[in-house]
Amino acid sequence: MRDNILILYNSKTGFTRQYAQLLAEQLGCTALPLKDAPADLSQYAAVAFGSRLHAGSVDGWKKARKLLAQRGAKRLVLFATGAMPIEAEDAIQKMWAQNLTPAELTAIPHFYLPAGLCYEKMGAVDRAMMKFAAWAMTRKKAKTPEDEAFQAAIVHSYDISDPKYIAPLAGCLRELG
């Protein structure tokens, strides 16, 4: 059991929890919801925080960053789950640039894990946002190929998660732990 690594997560539809638990199994460490984080994190060589992408932002990252610093986390690793395929490299890099400061981009290892959409587990507000986005895409003229792919992707629930996507994240945490 690796007791010097901790995985903390927020999960709304289950994808992030699934990845966090799989990662914890592979590393032999503990995965907990962020709300259950220990008061003292200084004993851990690395603390990973994972959450979903929500409207382009890593959901809860600002709160988690502050909480983890206050509780003495030494080394942070960040992972985000989302509906974009792993091949959407430009969009993924843009997302990281919007969520991390230039210093954080260098200092905090960060990983994107493709997950999917699960309308059945989304809250009403999130479902409404997605319906609005789908409607807006139908109204857009001169769609790019990315627009077309986005419109097709948000029509229904799907799961593109795969355990293979955690390999780079697990490797990073092994090195830090």
Beta strands, then each sheet from edge to edge (+ up, - down):
strand 1: 5-9
strand 2: 30-33
strand 3: 46-54
strand 4: 57-58
strand 5: 76-82
strand 6: 110-114
strand 7: 116-117
strand 8: 158-159
sheet 1: 2+ 1+ 3+ 4-
sheet 2: 2+ 1+ 3+ 5+ 6+
sheet 3: 7+ 8-
end
